[in-house]
Amino acid sequence: MKNNNLNVVERALAPTPKWFKILRTVGIAMASVGGVVLASPVALPVGLVSAAGYLILGGSIISVVSQTAVKSEETPEPKE
């Protein structure tokens, strides 16, 4: 299988499966919501600010891992 010998840059630039594209978009949205909550000019409860930090962390991890997923070359692509 050719995908085993890819470096990080090649993996990031390779085609991503549809499910991981959706997951990447969800991760970016989570990180964005967390960033908006942290950047709000209003004093917020500590629990909400803490949850926003976890949203940023989780969304970032989901996005990065989803971006490095690569389509397998062994299975043919379905016709749409």
DSSP file (Angstrom, degrees, kcal/mol; ACC not computed):
  #  RESIDUE AA STRUCTURE BP1 BP2  ACC     N-H-->O    O-->H-N    N-H-->O    O-->H-N    TCO  KAPPA ALPHA  PHI   PSI    X-CA   Y-CA   Z-CA
    1    1 A M    >         0   0    0      0, 0.0     3,-1.0     0, 0.0     4,-0.2   0.000 360.0 360.0 360.0 127.9    0.0    0.0    0.0
    2    2 A K  G >   +     0   0    0      1,-0.2     3,-1.4     2,-0.1    70,-0.0   0.774 360.0  72.4 -69.8 -28.6    1.5    3.3   -1.1
    3    3 A N  G >  S+     0   0    0      1,-0.3     3,-1.0     2,-0.1    -1,-0.2   0.637  81.9  72.5 -66.5 -15.1    0.0    5.4    1.8
    4    4 A N  G <  S+     0   0    0     -3,-1.0    -1,-0.3     1,-0.2    -2,-0.1   0.727  93.7  53.3 -72.7 -20.8    2.3    3.9    4.4
    5    5 A N  G <  S+     0   0    0     -3,-1.4     2,-0.3    -4,-0.2    -1,-0.2   0.122  80.2 120.0-103.8  20.9    5.3    5.8    3.1
    6    6 A L    <   -     0   0    0     -3,-1.0     2,-0.1     4,-0.1    -3,-0.0  -0.641  53.2-140.5 -87.6 140.8    3.9    9.4    3.1
    7    7 A N     >  -     0   0    0     -2,-0.3     4,-2.3     1,-0.1     5,-0.2  -0.343  37.3 -90.9 -86.8-179.1    5.5   12.1    5.2
    8    8 A V  H  > S+     0   0    0      1,-0.2     4,-2.2     2,-0.2     5,-0.2   0.895 125.2  48.1 -63.5 -43.0    3.4   14.7    7.1
    9    9 A V  H  > S+     0   0    0      1,-0.2     4,-1.7     2,-0.2    -1,-0.2   0.915 112.5  48.8 -65.6 -42.7    3.2   17.3    4.3
   10   10 A E  H  > S+     0   0    0      1,-0.2     4,-1.1     2,-0.2    -1,-0.2   0.888 111.4  50.7 -63.7 -39.2    2.3   14.6    1.7
   11   11 A R  H  < S+     0   0    0     -4,-2.3     3,-0.3     1,-0.2    -2,-0.2   0.906 109.7  50.0 -65.0 -40.8   -0.5   13.3    4.0
   12   12 A A  H  < S+     0   0    0     -4,-2.2    -1,-0.2     1,-0.2    -2,-0.2   0.829 115.1  43.5 -67.4 -30.8   -1.9   16.8    4.5
   13   13 A L  H  < S+     0   0    0     -4,-1.7    -1,-0.2    -5,-0.2    -2,-0.2   0.583  94.6  98.5 -91.0 -10.8   -2.0   17.5    0.8
   14   14 A A  S  < S-     0   0    0     -4,-1.1    55,-0.0    -3,-0.3    -3,-0.0  -0.321  91.5 -78.6 -73.3 159.1   -3.4   14.0   -0.2
   15   15 A P        -     0   0    0      0, 0.0    56,-1.7     0, 0.0    -1,-0.1  -0.315  46.7-142.0 -59.8 139.4   -7.1   13.6   -0.9
   16   16 A T        -     0   0    0     54,-0.2    54,-0.2    -3,-0.1     5,-0.1  -0.856  18.6-110.8-105.4 137.0   -9.2   13.3    2.3
   17   17 A P     >  -     0   0    0      0, 0.0     4,-1.6     0, 0.0     3,-0.2  -0.258  30.4-112.0 -62.5 155.3  -12.2   11.0    2.6
   18   18 A K  H  > S+     0   0    0      1,-0.2     4,-2.0     2,-0.2     3,-0.2   0.887 114.5  54.4 -58.5 -43.8  -15.7   12.6    2.7
   19   19 A W  H  > S+     0   0    0      1,-0.2     4,-2.3     2,-0.2    -1,-0.2   0.896 109.2  48.1 -60.1 -40.4  -16.3   11.6    6.4
   20   20 A F  H  > S+     0   0    0     -3,-0.2     4,-2.3     2,-0.2    -1,-0.2   0.777 106.5  57.2 -74.2 -25.7  -13.1   13.2    7.5
   21   21 A K  H  X S+     0   0    0     -4,-1.6     4,-1.9    -3,-0.2    -1,-0.2   0.914 109.8  45.4 -66.1 -42.3  -13.9   16.4    5.6
   22   22 A I  H  X S+     0   0    0     -4,-2.0     4,-2.1     2,-0.2    -2,-0.2   0.929 113.6  49.1 -64.4 -45.3  -17.2   16.7    7.5
   23   23 A L  H  X S+     0   0    0     -4,-2.3     4,-2.3     1,-0.2    -2,-0.2   0.876 109.1  53.1 -62.6 -38.6  -15.4   15.9   10.8
   24   24 A R  H  X S+     0   0    0     -4,-2.3     4,-2.3     2,-0.2    -1,-0.2   0.901 108.4  50.0 -63.0 -41.5  -12.7   18.5   10.0
   25   25 A T  H  X S+     0   0    0     -4,-1.9     4,-2.1     2,-0.2    -2,-0.2   0.892 110.2  50.1 -65.3 -39.7  -15.4   21.2    9.4
   26   26 A V  H  X S+     0   0    0     -4,-2.1     4,-2.4     2,-0.2    -2,-0.2   0.907 110.2  51.0 -63.7 -42.0  -17.0   20.3   12.8
   27   27 A G  H  X S+     0   0    0     -4,-2.3     4,-2.3     2,-0.2    -2,-0.2   0.900 109.4  49.5 -62.7 -41.7  -13.7   20.6   14.5
   28   28 A I  H  X S+     0   0    0     -4,-2.3     4,-2.1     1,-0.2    -1,-0.2   0.899 111.1  50.3 -64.6 -39.9  -13.0   24.0   13.0
   29   29 A A  H  X S+     0   0    0     -4,-2.1     4,-2.5     2,-0.2    -2,-0.2   0.908 109.9  50.6 -64.4 -41.5  -16.5   25.1   14.1
   30   30 A M  H  X S+     0   0    0     -4,-2.4     4,-2.2     1,-0.2    -2,-0.2   0.928 111.6  47.2 -61.6 -45.3  -15.9   23.9   17.6
   31   31 A A  H  X S+     0   0    0     -4,-2.3     4,-2.1     1,-0.2    -1,-0.2   0.871 111.6  52.0 -65.0 -36.5  -12.6   25.7   17.8
   32   32 A S  H  X S+     0   0    0     -4,-2.1     4,-2.3     2,-0.2    -2,-0.2   0.916 108.6  49.4 -66.7 -43.1  -14.2   28.9   16.5
   33   33 A V  H  X S+     0   0    0     -4,-2.5     4,-2.2     1,-0.2    -2,-0.2   0.920 111.6  49.7 -62.5 -43.0  -17.0   28.8   19.0
   34   34 A G  H  X S+     0   0    0     -4,-2.2     4,-2.3     1,-0.2    -1,-0.2   0.896 110.5  50.4 -61.9 -40.3  -14.5   28.4   21.8
   35   35 A G  H  X S+     0   0    0     -4,-2.1     4,-2.0     2,-0.2    -2,-0.2   0.880 109.2  50.9 -65.5 -39.0  -12.4   31.3   20.5
   36   36 A V  H  X S+     0   0    0     -4,-2.3     4,-0.5     2,-0.2    -2,-0.2   0.907 111.0  48.4 -65.1 -42.1  -15.5   33.5   20.3
   37   37 A V  H >< S+     0   0    0     -4,-2.2     3,-0.8     1,-0.2    -2,-0.2   0.918 113.3  47.0 -65.4 -42.6  -16.4   32.7   23.9
   38   38 A L  H 3< S+     0   0    0     -4,-2.3    -1,-0.2     1,-0.2    -2,-0.2   0.843 113.9  48.4 -67.3 -32.2  -12.9   33.3   25.1
   39   39 A A  H 3< S+     0   0    0     -4,-2.0    -1,-0.2    -5,-0.2    -2,-0.2   0.452  81.7 122.6 -88.9   0.2  -12.6   36.6   23.2
   40   40 A S    <<  -     0   0    0     -3,-0.8     4,-0.1    -4,-0.5    -3,-0.0  -0.364  61.8-138.8 -65.7 141.2  -15.9   38.0   24.4
   41   41 A P  S    S+     0   0    0      0, 0.0     2,-0.3     0, 0.0    -1,-0.1   0.545  77.2  91.1 -78.1  -5.5  -15.6   41.4   26.2
   42   42 A V  S    S-     0   0    0      1,-0.1     2,-0.4     0, 0.0    -2,-0.1  -0.677  87.9-108.7 -92.0 142.9  -18.1   40.4   28.8
   43   43 A A        -     0   0    0     -2,-0.3    -1,-0.1     1,-0.0     0, 0.0  -0.584  43.7-168.5 -70.2 122.9  -17.1   38.8   32.1
   44   44 A L        -     0   0    0     -2,-0.4     5,-0.0    -4,-0.1    -1,-0.0  -0.772  28.6 -86.8-113.4 157.3  -18.2   35.1   31.9
   45   45 A P     >  -     0   0    0      0, 0.0     4,-2.0     0, 0.0     3,-0.4  -0.248  38.1-116.9 -60.1 151.7  -18.4   32.4   34.6
   46   46 A V  H  > S+     0   0    0      1,-0.2     4,-2.5     2,-0.2     5,-0.2   0.861 113.2  56.6 -59.9 -38.7  -15.2   30.4   35.1
   47   47 A G  H  > S+     0   0    0      1,-0.2     4,-2.3     2,-0.2    -1,-0.2   0.881 107.3  48.1 -62.6 -38.7  -16.9   27.2   34.0
   48   48 A L  H  > S+     0   0    0     -3,-0.4     4,-2.0     2,-0.2    -1,-0.2   0.893 112.3  48.2 -70.1 -40.1  -17.9   28.7   30.7
   49   49 A V  H  X S+     0   0    0     -4,-2.0     4,-1.7     2,-0.2    -2,-0.2   0.893 112.5  49.7 -66.5 -39.1  -14.4   30.0   30.0
   50   50 A S  H  X S+     0   0    0     -4,-2.5     4,-1.7     2,-0.2    -2,-0.2   0.912 110.1  50.0 -64.6 -43.1  -12.9   26.6   31.0
   51   51 A A  H  X S+     0   0    0     -4,-2.3     4,-2.1     1,-0.2    -2,-0.2   0.864 107.0  55.6 -63.4 -36.1  -15.4   24.8   28.6
   52   52 A A  H  X S+     0   0    0     -4,-2.0     4,-2.2     2,-0.2    -1,-0.2   0.888 105.1  52.6 -64.7 -38.3  -14.4   27.2   25.8
   53   53 A G  H  X S+     0   0    0     -4,-1.7     4,-2.2     1,-0.2    -1,-0.2   0.901 109.6  48.3 -62.6 -40.7  -10.8   26.3   26.3
   54   54 A Y  H  X S+     0   0    0     -4,-1.7     4,-3.0     2,-0.2     5,-0.3   0.853 108.2  55.1 -68.5 -34.3  -11.7   22.6   26.0
   55   55 A L  H  X S+     0   0    0     -4,-2.1     4,-2.7     2,-0.2     5,-0.3   0.920 109.2  47.6 -62.5 -43.1  -13.7   23.4   22.8
   56   56 A I  H  X S+     0   0    0     -4,-2.2     4,-2.2     2,-0.2    -2,-0.2   0.938 114.8  45.8 -62.8 -46.3  -10.7   25.0   21.3
   57   57 A L  H  X S+     0   0    0     -4,-2.2     4,-2.2     2,-0.2    -2,-0.2   0.949 116.6  43.6 -62.2 -50.5   -8.4   22.1   22.2
   58   58 A G  H  X S+     0   0    0     -4,-3.0     4,-2.6     1,-0.2     5,-0.2   0.910 114.5  49.3 -63.7 -43.6  -10.9   19.4   21.1
   59   59 A G  H  X S+     0   0    0     -4,-2.7     4,-2.2    -5,-0.3    -1,-0.2   0.887 111.1  50.2 -63.9 -38.8  -11.7   21.2   17.8
   60   60 A S  H  X S+     0   0    0     -4,-2.2     4,-2.4    -5,-0.3     5,-0.2   0.923 112.2  46.6 -65.6 -43.9   -8.1   21.7   17.0
   61   61 A I  H  X S+     0   0    0     -4,-2.2     4,-2.5     2,-0.2     5,-0.3   0.924 112.7  49.6 -64.8 -44.5   -7.2   18.0   17.6
   62   62 A I  H  X S+     0   0    0     -4,-2.6     4,-2.3     1,-0.2    -1,-0.2   0.915 112.4  48.6 -60.1 -43.4  -10.2   16.8   15.6
   63   63 A S  H  X S+     0   0    0     -4,-2.2     4,-1.9    -5,-0.2    -2,-0.2   0.919 113.1  45.7 -65.1 -44.4   -9.3   19.1   12.7
   64   64 A V  H  X S+     0   0    0     -4,-2.4     4,-1.3     2,-0.2    -2,-0.2   0.928 115.0  46.0 -67.2 -44.6   -5.6   18.1   12.5
   65   65 A V  H  < S+     0   0    0     -4,-2.5     4,-0.4     1,-0.2     3,-0.2   0.895 113.0  50.9 -66.1 -38.7   -6.3   14.4   12.8
   66   66 A S  H >< S+     0   0    0     -4,-2.3     3,-1.0    -5,-0.3    -1,-0.2   0.860 106.2  55.3 -66.8 -34.8   -9.0   14.6   10.2
   67   67 A Q  H 3< S+     0   0    0     -4,-1.9    -1,-0.2     1,-0.2    -2,-0.2   0.810 104.7  53.4 -68.5 -29.1   -6.8   16.5    7.8
   68   68 A T  T 3< S+     0   0    0     -4,-1.3    -1,-0.2    -3,-0.2     2,-0.2   0.480  81.7 109.7 -87.9  -0.8   -4.1   13.8    7.9
   69   69 A A    <   -     0   0    0     -3,-1.0     2,-0.4    -4,-0.4    -3,-0.0  -0.565  56.1-157.6 -72.4 138.8   -6.6   11.0    7.0
   70   70 A V        -     0   0    0     -2,-0.2   -54,-0.2   -54,-0.2     2,-0.2  -0.934  19.2-109.9-123.7 141.1   -5.9    9.7    3.5
   71   71 A K        -     0   0    0    -56,-1.7     2,-0.2    -2,-0.4   -68,-0.0  -0.459  39.1-116.0 -65.2 137.1   -8.1    7.8    1.0
   72   72 A S        -     0   0    0     -2,-0.2     3,-0.2     1,-0.1    -1,-0.1  -0.534  13.1-148.9 -74.7 141.0   -7.0    4.3    0.5
   73   73 A E  S    S+     0   0    0     -2,-0.2    -1,-0.1     1,-0.2     4,-0.1   0.548  88.6  70.0 -87.7  -7.6   -5.8    3.4   -2.9
   74   74 A E  S    S+     0   0    0      2,-0.1    -1,-0.2     1,-0.0    -3,-0.0   0.813  88.9  65.9 -80.2 -30.6   -7.0   -0.2   -2.7
   75   75 A T  S    S-     0   0    0     -3,-0.2     2,-0.1     1,-0.0    -1,-0.0  -0.779  85.5-123.8 -96.5 134.0  -10.7    0.6   -2.8
   76   76 A P        -     0   0    0      0, 0.0    -2,-0.1     0, 0.0    -4,-0.1  -0.444  31.5-106.1 -72.1 148.8  -12.2    2.1   -6.0
   77   77 A E        -     0   0    0     -2,-0.1     2,-0.1     1,-0.1    -4,-0.0  -0.533  37.0-112.3 -73.9 138.6  -14.1    5.4   -5.5
   78   78 A P        -     0   0    0      0, 0.0     2,-0.4     0, 0.0    -1,-0.1  -0.426  30.2-113.6 -70.2 146.0  -17.9    5.0   -5.8
   79   79 A K              0   0    0      1,-0.1     0, 0.0    -2,-0.1     0, 0.0  -0.649 360.0 360.0 -81.2 132.5  -19.6    6.6   -8.8
   80   80 A E              0   0    0     -2,-0.4    -1,-0.1     0, 0.0     0, 0.0   0.411 360.0 360.0-107.9 360.0  -21.8    9.5   -7.9
